[in-house]
Amino acid sequence: MRKLVPYLIVIATSIAAWSQTGGATGAQTTFPRVVKTFYLCDLTDALPATTVFTPTKTGVYRITLLIEVTQGNGQGFSAWQVTIGWDNGYHGGKSLSWDAPVQVTESTFVEQTDRVMVDKPITISSSSLGDVSGTKYGVKVIVEQLM
């Protein structure tokens, strides 16, 4: 009997884990789930408003923005400003802007979690602040559905 105890523990644990994941009732959706990855590189100009992702249902999403300056120009007080926009259903649109200084080559990121409405796109755009001549940058956006 003592030799059977470890096997019984393994079987009981397996049954408990199986029942928590849905077991025979079918697969359940797991969150968080990456729903879109968007990447543009070697940008040298401002980016017009571009759709990143349009939700097919209202939910809570985490939006991660990574900005990489791949070629700086040594100019202080100059940057690429990247803006992510979405509609959370309260007070119209909402946006998050982040600056990437162009003095040196570097990366920066920011995350925002919010409700995003069905059929209302998450957009990205950029503009220059100061002298960004001769610079290159890239943007990466990861959209995760949390619930």
N, CA and C atoms as an extended XYZ file, in Angstrom:
441
Properties=species:S:1:pos:R:3:atomname:S:1:resname:S:1:resid:I:1 pbc="F F F"
N         0.813       -1.191        0.000 N   MET     1
C         0.000        0.000        0.000 CA  MET     1
C         0.866        1.268        0.000 C   MET     1
N         1.955        1.262        0.760 N   ARG     2
C         2.846        2.421        0.821 CA  ARG     2
C         3.422        2.753       -0.548 C   ARG     2
N         3.666        1.740       -1.361 N   LYS     3
C         4.220        1.970       -2.690 CA  LYS     3
C         3.183        2.593       -3.625 C   LYS     3
N         1.917        2.437       -3.324 N   LEU     4
C         0.857        2.993       -4.172 CA  LEU     4
C         0.566        4.462       -3.881 C   LEU     4
N         0.932        4.954       -2.711 N   VAL     5
C         0.613        6.323       -2.313 CA  VAL     5
C         1.158        7.356       -3.307 C   VAL     5
N         2.425        7.289       -3.732 N   PRO     6
C         2.912        8.286       -4.696 CA  PRO     6
C         2.104        8.259       -6.005 C   PRO     6
N         1.724        7.065       -6.448 N   TYR     7
C         0.948        6.965       -7.683 CA  TYR     7
C        -0.445        7.552       -7.506 C   TYR     7
N        -1.047        7.333       -6.347 N   LEU     8
C        -2.368        7.886       -6.075 CA  LEU     8
C        -2.324        9.412       -6.011 C   LEU     8
N        -1.243        9.959       -5.456 N   ILE     9
C        -1.093       11.417       -5.405 CA  ILE     9
C        -0.990       11.985       -6.816 C   ILE     9
N        -0.200       11.348       -7.668 N   VAL    10
C        -0.053       11.809       -9.054 CA  VAL    10
C        -1.399       11.740       -9.781 C   VAL    10
N        -2.138       10.668       -9.603 N   ILE    11
C        -3.444       10.512      -10.258 CA  ILE    11
C        -4.429       11.568       -9.749 C   ILE    11
N        -4.475       11.794       -8.442 N   ALA    12
C        -5.389       12.779       -7.873 CA  ALA    12
C        -5.047       14.192       -8.360 C   ALA    12
N        -3.759       14.518       -8.425 N   THR    13
C        -3.333       15.825       -8.916 CA  THR    13
C        -3.696       16.000      -10.384 C   THR    13
N        -3.510       14.979      -11.172 N   SER    14
C        -3.846       15.038      -12.594 CA  SER    14
C        -5.339       15.236      -12.796 C   SER    14
N        -6.151       14.549      -12.025 N   ILE    15
C        -7.608       14.694      -12.137 CA  ILE    15
C        -8.028       16.106      -11.733 C   ILE    15
N        -7.437       16.634      -10.672 N   ALA    16
C        -7.776       17.994      -10.220 CA  ALA    16
C        -7.381       19.020      -11.275 C   ALA    16
N        -6.207       18.876      -11.847 N   ALA    17
C        -5.763       19.818      -12.882 CA  ALA    17
C        -6.648       19.718      -14.120 C   ALA    17
N        -7.023       18.519      -14.511 N   TRP    18
C        -7.870       18.304      -15.675 CA  TRP    18
C        -9.242       18.926      -15.477 C   TRP    18
N        -9.787       18.795      -14.297 N   SER    19
C       -11.120       19.351      -14.043 CA  SER    19
C       -11.096       20.875      -14.002 C   SER    19
N        -9.971       21.492      -13.573 N   GLN    20
C        -9.880       22.949      -13.529 CA  GLN    20
C        -9.686       23.556      -14.905 C   GLN    20
N        -9.172       22.817      -15.859 N   THR    21
C        -8.957       23.341      -17.206 CA  THR    21
C       -10.137       23.093      -18.115 C   THR    21
N       -11.203       22.555      -17.612 N   GLY    22
C       -12.380       22.340      -18.436 CA  GLY    22
C       -12.657       20.871      -18.679 C   GLY    22
N       -11.644       20.058      -18.516 N   GLY    23
C       -11.818       18.620      -18.680 CA  GLY    23
C       -12.561       18.259      -19.946 C   GLY    23
N       -13.571       17.456      -19.806 N   ALA    24
C       -14.331       16.980      -20.942 CA  ALA    24
C       -15.368       17.992      -21.416 C   ALA    24
N       -15.527       19.118      -20.723 N   THR    25
C       -16.542       20.099      -21.115 CA  THR    25
C       -16.087       20.961      -22.276 C   THR    25
N       -14.860       20.842      -22.716 N   GLY    26
C       -14.367       21.628      -23.845 CA  GLY    26
C       -13.309       22.619      -23.406 C   GLY    26
N       -12.652       23.164      -24.395 N   ALA    27
C       -11.572       24.102      -24.110 CA  ALA    27
C       -12.132       25.446      -23.665 C   ALA    27
N       -11.488       26.045      -22.692 N   GLN    28
C       -11.857       27.364      -22.227 CA  GLN    28
C       -10.842       28.368      -22.765 C   GLN    28
N       -11.281       29.585      -22.955 N   THR    29
C       -10.388       30.635      -23.401 CA  THR    29
C        -9.483       31.034      -22.248 C   THR    29
N        -8.205       31.152      -22.539 N   THR    30
C        -7.259       31.559      -21.501 CA  THR    30
C        -6.803       32.985      -21.770 C   THR    30
N        -6.610       33.723      -20.712 N   PHE    31
C        -6.174       35.111      -20.801 CA  PHE    31
C        -4.956       35.294      -19.923 C   PHE    31
N        -4.061       36.207      -20.170 N   PRO    32
C        -4.073       37.106      -21.313 CA  PRO    32
C        -3.728       36.374      -22.607 C   PRO    32
N        -4.164       36.974      -23.704 N   ARG    33
C        -3.942       36.380      -25.018 CA  ARG    33
C        -3.484       37.489      -25.964 C   ARG    33
N        -2.359       37.291      -26.635 N   VAL    34
C        -1.881       38.263      -27.618 CA  VAL    34
C        -2.804       38.192      -28.825 C   VAL    34
N        -3.404       39.333      -29.173 N   VAL    35
C        -4.319       39.366      -30.312 CA  VAL    35
C        -3.717       40.083      -31.510 C   VAL    35
N        -2.661       40.854      -31.283 N   LYS    36
C        -2.019       41.534      -32.413 CA  LYS    36
C        -0.612       41.958      -32.042 C   LYS    36
N         0.312       41.744      -32.970 N   THR    37
C         1.662       42.277      -32.880 CA  THR    37
C         1.889       43.093      -34.144 C   THR    37
N         2.319       44.318      -33.978 N   PHE    38
C         2.459       45.266      -35.074 CA  PHE    38
C         3.865       45.839      -35.005 C   PHE    38
N         4.608       45.838      -36.126 N   TYR    39
C         5.983       46.323      -36.097 CA  TYR    39
C         6.311       47.052      -37.393 C   TYR    39
N         6.867       48.233      -37.262 N   LEU    40
C         7.398       48.995      -38.389 CA  LEU    40
C         8.814       49.406      -38.032 C   LEU    40
N         9.746       49.277      -38.977 N   CYS    41
C        11.131       49.639      -38.684 CA  CYS    41
C        11.680       50.580      -39.753 C   CYS    41
N        12.818       51.169      -39.454 N   ASP    42
C        13.515       52.096      -40.347 CA  ASP    42
C        12.647       53.263      -40.790 C   ASP    42
N        11.828       53.788      -39.878 N   LEU    43
C        11.008       54.957      -40.183 CA  LEU    43
C        11.875       56.206      -40.115 C   LEU    43
N        11.660       57.126      -41.059 N   THR    44
C        12.420       58.378      -41.078 CA  THR    44
C        11.499       59.593      -41.089 C   THR    44
N        10.216       59.379      -41.220 N   ASP    45
C         9.227       60.456      -41.244 CA  ASP    45
C         8.131       60.167      -40.232 C   ASP    45
N         7.265       61.161      -40.066 N   ALA    46
C         6.112       60.987      -39.188 CA  ALA    46
C         5.201       59.902      -39.760 C   ALA    46
N         4.571       59.177      -38.881 N   LEU    47
C         3.663       58.091      -39.262 CA  LEU    47
C         2.236       58.613      -39.160 C   LEU    47
N         1.477       58.596      -40.260 N   PRO    48
C         0.077       59.035      -40.159 CA  PRO    48
C        -0.729       58.026      -39.348 C   PRO    48
N        -1.898       58.423      -38.900 N   ALA    49
C        -2.753       57.517      -38.114 CA  ALA    49
C        -2.961       56.216      -38.896 C   ALA    49
N        -2.590       55.116      -38.260 N   THR    50
C        -2.629       53.790      -38.873 CA  THR    50
C        -3.304       52.830      -37.907 C   THR    50
N        -4.219       52.004      -38.407 N   THR    51
C        -4.903       51.037      -37.549 CA  THR    51
C        -3.961       49.898      -37.189 C   THR    51
N        -3.869       49.624      -35.899 N   VAL    52
C        -3.083       48.501      -35.396 CA  VAL    52
C        -3.971       47.269      -35.246 C   VAL    52
N        -5.162       47.460      -34.639 N   PHE    53
C        -6.054       46.347      -34.329 CA  PHE    53
C        -7.452       46.889      -34.098 C   PHE    53
N        -8.460       46.162      -34.592 N   THR    54
C        -9.859       46.511      -34.329 CA  THR    54
C       -10.507       45.351      -33.585 C   THR    54
N       -10.886       45.545      -32.319 N   PRO    55
C       -11.479       44.458      -31.532 CA  PRO    55
C       -12.817       43.985      -32.109 C   PRO    55
N       -13.040       42.695      -32.033 N   THR    56
C       -14.321       42.123      -32.466 CA  THR    56
C       -15.289       42.026      -31.298 C   THR    56
N       -14.811       42.340      -30.096 N   LYS    57
C       -15.689       42.430      -28.934 CA  LYS    57
C       -15.076       43.381      -27.918 C   LYS    57
N       -15.947       44.038      -27.169 N   THR    58
C       -15.484       44.945      -26.124 CA  THR    58
C       -14.778       44.132      -25.044 C   THR    58
N       -13.663       44.630      -24.556 N   GLY    59
C       -12.936       43.904      -23.518 CA  GLY    59
C       -11.859       44.773      -22.908 C   GLY    59
N       -11.129       44.189      -21.986 N   VAL    60
C       -10.005       44.860      -21.354 CA  VAL    60
C        -8.743       44.395      -22.069 C   VAL    60
N        -7.969       45.354      -22.542 N   TYR    61
C        -6.773       45.075      -23.320 CA  TYR    61
C        -5.571       45.770      -22.699 C   TYR    61
N        -4.408       45.141      -22.832 N   ARG    62
C        -3.143       45.774      -22.446 CA  ARG    62
C        -2.417       46.101      -23.747 C   ARG    62
N        -2.048       47.363      -23.894 N   ILE    63
C        -1.348       47.822      -25.086 CA  ILE    63
C         0.077       48.144      -24.676 C   ILE    63
N         1.045       47.481      -25.280 N   THR    64
C         2.458       47.728      -24.997 CA  THR    64
C         3.076       48.375      -26.223 C   THR    64
N         3.742       49.490      -26.017 N   LEU    65
C         4.399       50.227      -27.093 CA  LEU    65
C         5.896       50.249      -26.834 C   LEU    65
N         6.660       49.819      -27.808 N   LEU    66
C         8.121       49.881      -27.756 CA  LEU    66
C         8.578       50.791      -28.882 C   LEU    66
N         9.392       51.778      -28.559 N   ILE    67
C         9.960       52.681      -29.556 CA  ILE    67
C        11.473       52.492      -29.523 C   ILE    67
N        12.048       52.270      -30.695 N   GLU    68
C        13.502       52.076      -30.793 CA  GLU    68
C        14.080       53.129      -31.728 C   GLU    68
N        14.944       53.980      -31.221 N   VAL    69
C        15.689       54.901      -32.072 CA  VAL    69
C        16.928       54.127      -32.520 C   VAL    69
N        16.989       53.806      -33.803 N   THR    70
C        18.077       52.976      -34.319 CA  THR    70
C        19.215       53.802      -34.909 C   THR    70
N        18.945       55.084      -35.158 N   GLN    71
C        19.994       55.983      -35.627 CA  GLN    71
C        19.715       57.371      -35.058 C   GLN    71
N        20.541       57.788      -34.120 N   GLY    72
C        20.382       59.098      -33.511 CA  GLY    72
C        21.119       60.166      -34.299 C   GLY    72
N        20.938       61.430      -33.890 N   ASN    73
C        21.634       62.522      -34.587 CA  ASN    73
C        22.373       63.472      -33.643 C   ASN    73
N        22.416       63.149      -32.364 N   GLY    74
C        23.146       63.973      -31.405 CA  GLY    74
C        22.422       65.236      -30.971 C   GLY    74
N        21.202       65.448      -31.446 N   GLN    75
C        20.441       66.651      -31.105 CA  GLN    75
C        19.706       66.469      -29.782 C   GLN    75
N        20.023       67.315      -28.823 N   GLY    76
C        19.292       67.300      -27.569 CA  GLY    76
C        17.934       67.972      -27.732 C   GLY    76
N        17.027       67.693      -26.845 N   PHE    77
C        15.691       68.295      -26.848 CA  PHE    77
C        14.923       68.013      -28.135 C   PHE    77
N        15.201       66.891      -28.797 N   SER    78
C        14.484       66.467      -30.000 CA  SER    78
C        14.057       65.030      -29.802 C   SER    78
N        12.914       64.673      -30.378 N   ALA    79
C        12.387       63.321      -30.158 CA  ALA    79
C        11.338       62.980      -31.216 C   ALA    79
N        11.083       61.694      -31.331 N   TRP    80
C         9.906       61.205      -32.046 CA  TRP    80
C         8.843       60.970      -30.989 C   TRP    80
N         7.662       61.529      -31.204 N   GLN    81
C         6.548       61.322      -30.279 CA  GLN    81
C         5.568       60.359      -30.935 C   GLN    81
N         5.350       59.230      -30.274 N   VAL    82
C         4.462       58.199      -30.806 CA  VAL    82
C         3.194       58.173      -29.962 C   VAL    82
N         2.041       58.134      -30.642 N   THR    83
C         0.751       58.176      -29.959 CA  THR    83
C        -0.083       56.957      -30.332 C   THR    83
N        -0.624       56.311      -29.302 N   ILE    84
C        -1.558       55.201      -29.479 CA  ILE    84
C        -2.934       55.744      -29.096 C   ILE    84
N        -3.942       55.485      -29.919 N   GLY    85
C        -5.288       55.961      -29.621 CA  GLY    85
C        -6.299       54.826      -29.618 C   GLY    85
N        -7.347       54.955      -28.783 N   TRP    86
C        -8.406       53.957      -28.711 CA  TRP    86
C        -9.646       54.594      -28.109 C   TRP    86
N       -10.771       53.877      -28.156 N   ASP    87
C       -12.034       54.353      -27.584 CA  ASP    87
C       -12.427       53.403      -26.458 C   ASP    87
N       -12.489       53.939      -25.241 N   ASN    88
C       -12.843       53.083      -24.101 CA  ASN    88
C       -14.327       53.179      -23.743 C   ASN    88
N       -15.086       53.942      -24.534 N   GLY    89
C       -16.516       54.026      -24.306 CA  GLY    89
C       -16.953       55.060      -23.285 C   GLY    89
N       -15.983       55.705      -22.647 N   TYR    90
C       -16.321       56.737      -21.660 CA  TYR    90
C       -15.868       58.072      -22.221 C   TYR    90
N       -16.240       59.086      -22.380 N   HIS    91
C       -15.662       60.366      -22.803 CA  HIS    91
C       -14.966       60.314      -24.164 C   HIS    91
N       -15.446       59.535      -25.095 N   GLY    92
C       -14.840       59.517      -26.433 CA  GLY    92
C       -13.514       58.797      -26.482 C   GLY    92
N       -12.618       59.292      -27.330 N   GLY    93
C       -11.335       58.623      -27.517 CA  GLY    93
C       -10.359       58.885      -26.396 C   GLY    93
N        -9.373       58.032      -26.324 N   LYS    94
C        -8.325       58.144      -25.317 CA  LYS    94
C        -7.009       57.906      -26.032 C   LYS    94
N        -5.928       58.499      -25.551 N   SER    95
C        -4.635       58.286      -26.201 CA  SER    95
C        -3.510       58.274      -25.179 C   SER    95
N        -2.412       57.719      -25.621 N   LEU    96
C        -1.196       57.629      -24.824 CA  LEU    96
C        -0.055       58.043      -25.738 C   LEU    96
N         0.691       59.065      -25.350 N   SER    97
C         1.835       59.528      -26.150 CA  SER    97
C         3.121       59.299      -25.370 C   SER    97
N         4.160       58.960      -26.102 N   TRP    98
C         5.456       58.692      -25.476 CA  TRP    98
C         6.547       59.241      -26.387 C   TRP    98
N         7.553       59.859      -25.800 N   ASP    99
C         8.645       60.448      -26.574 CA  ASP    99
C         9.878       59.555      -26.546 C   ASP    99
N        10.535       59.479      -27.697 N   ALA   100
C        11.806       58.753      -27.806 CA  ALA   100
C        12.869       59.760      -28.243 C   ALA   100
N        13.739       60.211      -27.322 N   PRO   101
C        14.785       61.176      -27.674 CA  PRO   101
C        15.703       60.626      -28.773 C   PRO   101
N        16.139       61.520      -29.669 N   VAL   102
C        16.955       61.090      -30.813 CA  VAL   102
C        18.433       61.411      -30.647 C   VAL   102
N        18.818       61.881      -29.474 N   GLN   103
C        20.213       62.247      -29.267 CA  GLN   103
C        21.131       61.034      -29.431 C   GLN   103
N        20.698       59.894      -28.920 N   VAL   104
C        21.476       58.656      -29.023 CA  VAL   104
C        20.547       57.511      -29.415 C   VAL   104
N        21.138       56.383      -29.735 N   THR   105
C        20.374       55.184      -30.035 CA  THR   105
C        19.883       54.585      -28.724 C   THR   105
N        18.566       54.361      -28.621 N   GLU   106
C        18.019       53.793      -27.390 CA  GLU   106
C        16.621       53.241      -27.642 C   GLU   106
N        16.122       52.511      -26.668 N   SER   107
C        14.768       51.956      -26.703 CA  SER   107
C        14.019       52.411      -25.461 C   SER   107
N        12.713       52.558      -25.607 N   THR   108
C        11.859       52.884      -24.474 CA  THR   108
C        10.509       52.219      -24.684 C   THR   108
N         9.826       51.894      -23.595 N   PHE   109
C         8.512       51.287      -23.752 CA  PHE   109
C         7.564       51.785      -22.677 C   PHE   109
N         6.272       51.609      -22.960 N   VAL   110
C         5.224       51.993      -22.031 CA  VAL   110
C         4.054       51.044      -22.235 C   VAL   110
N         3.308       50.796      -21.166 N   GLU   111
C         2.129       49.927      -21.236 CA  GLU   111
C         0.918       50.676      -20.700 C   GLU   111
N        -0.243       50.346      -21.248 N   GLN   112
C        -1.496       50.916      -20.770 CA  GLN   112
C        -2.554       49.821      -20.817 C   GLN   112
N        -3.333       49.711      -19.762 N   THR   113
C        -4.443       48.761      -19.710 CA  THR   113
C        -5.739       49.546      -19.627 C   THR   113
N        -6.702       49.192      -20.490 N   ASP   114
C        -7.965       49.920      -20.510 CA  ASP   114
C        -9.004       49.091      -21.255 C   ASP   114
N       -10.246       49.519      -21.130 N   ARG   115
C       -11.317       48.913      -21.897 CA  ARG   115
C       -11.253       49.474      -23.314 C   ARG   115
N       -11.457       48.612      -24.301 N   VAL   116
C       -11.503       49.032      -25.698 CA  VAL   116
C       -12.818       48.523      -26.269 C   VAL   116
N       -13.519       49.411      -26.965 N   MET   117
C       -14.845       49.103      -27.483 CA  MET   117
C       -14.782       48.293      -28.784 C   MET   117
N       -15.806       47.472      -28.992 N   VAL   118
C       -15.927       46.669      -30.199 CA  VAL   118
C       -15.972       47.582      -31.426 C   VAL   118
N       -15.335       47.150      -32.490 N   ASP   119
C       -15.314       47.848      -33.783 CA  ASP   119
C       -14.718       49.253      -33.733 C   ASP   119
N       -14.003       49.598      -32.680 N   LYS   120
C       -13.319       50.891      -32.569 CA  LYS   120
C       -11.821       50.613      -32.609 C   LYS   120
N       -11.133       51.027      -33.666 N   PRO   121
C        -9.735       50.637      -33.848 CA  PRO   121
C        -8.766       51.248      -32.835 C   PRO   121
N        -7.727       50.489      -32.560 N   ILE   122
C        -6.563       50.996      -31.840 CA  ILE   122
C        -5.631       51.511      -32.934 C   ILE   122
N        -5.219       52.774      -32.824 N   THR   123
C        -4.402       53.380      -33.879 CA  THR   123
C        -3.047       53.808      -33.340 C   THR   123
N        -2.115       54.018      -34.265 N   ILE   124
C        -0.792       54.531      -33.924 CA  ILE   124
C        -0.460       55.649      -34.894 C   ILE   124
N         0.223       56.669      -34.395 N   SER   125
C         0.726       57.756      -35.237 CA  SER   125
C         1.976       58.302      -34.566 C   SER   125
N         2.733       59.092      -35.317 N   SER   126
C         3.914       59.718      -34.716 CA  SER   126
C         4.121       61.101      -35.311 C   SER   126
N         4.860       61.910      -34.572 N   SER   127
C         5.225       63.250      -35.032 CA  SER   127
C         6.614       63.561      -34.489 C   SER   127
N         7.235       64.559      -35.082 N   SER   128
C         8.584       64.927      -34.636 CA  SER   128
C         8.523       66.132      -33.721 C   SER   128
N         9.425       66.144      -32.764 N   LEU   129
C         9.592       67.269      -31.846 CA  LEU   129
C        11.034       67.742      -31.997 C   LEU   129
N        11.233       68.934      -32.511 N   GLY   130
C        12.589       69.441      -32.709 CA  GLY   130
C        13.230       68.882      -33.970 C   GLY   130
N        14.557       68.852      -33.985 N   ASP   131
C        15.325       68.426      -35.155 CA  ASP   131
C        15.572       66.922      -35.106 C   ASP   131
N        14.860       66.186      -35.928 N   VAL   132
C        15.021       64.729      -35.989 CA  VAL   132
C        15.673       64.301      -37.304 C   VAL   132
N        16.263       65.258      -38.021 N   SER   133
C        16.866       64.952      -39.324 CA  SER   133
C        17.954       63.895      -39.178 C   SER   133
N        17.990       62.984      -40.132 N   GLY   134
C        19.008       61.939      -40.150 CA  GLY   134
C        18.760       60.795      -39.193 C   GLY   134
N        17.621       60.777      -38.522 N   THR   135
C        17.346       59.708      -37.558 CA  THR   135
C        16.477       58.622      -38.174 C   THR   135
N        16.517       57.466      -37.551 N   LYS   136
C        15.648       56.343      -37.905 CA  LYS   136
C        15.086       55.781      -36.607 C   LYS   136
N        13.843       55.301      -36.693 N   TYR   137
C        13.214       54.722      -35.515 CA  TYR   137
C        12.270       53.608      -35.941 C   TYR   137
N        11.924       52.784      -34.972 N   GLY   138
C        10.970       51.709      -35.199 CA  GLY   138
C         9.969       51.677      -34.061 C   GLY   138
N         8.793       51.148      -34.352 N   VAL   139
C         7.761       51.010      -33.328 CA  VAL   139
C         7.244       49.582      -33.340 C   VAL   139
N         6.967       49.076      -32.156 N   LYS   140
C         6.365       47.761      -32.015 CA  LYS   140
C         5.220       47.898      -31.024 C   LYS   140
N         4.062       47.362      -31.401 N   VAL   141
C         2.894       47.401      -30.540 CA  VAL   141
C         2.431       45.973      -30.311 C   VAL   141
N         2.205       45.621      -29.059 N   ILE   142
C         1.652       44.308      -28.718 CA  ILE   142
C         0.337       44.566      -28.014 C   ILE   142
N        -0.740       43.979      -28.543 N   VAL   143
C        -2.061       44.126      -27.951 CA  VAL   143
C        -2.454       42.772      -27.352 C   VAL   143
N        -2.747       42.775      -26.051 N   GLU   144
C        -3.167       41.561      -25.361 CA  GLU   144
C        -4.577       41.750      -24.834 C   GLU   144
N        -5.415       40.760      -25.044 N   GLN   145
C        -6.759       40.798      -24.462 CA  GLN   145
C        -6.667       40.157      -23.082 C   GLN   145
N        -7.070       40.897      -22.054 N   LEU   146
C        -6.979       40.406      -20.687 CA  LEU   146
C        -8.252       39.747      -20.221 C   LEU   146
N        -9.397       40.178      -20.730 N   MET   147
C       -10.678       39.569      -20.398 CA  MET   147
C       -11.746       40.026      -21.350 C   MET   147
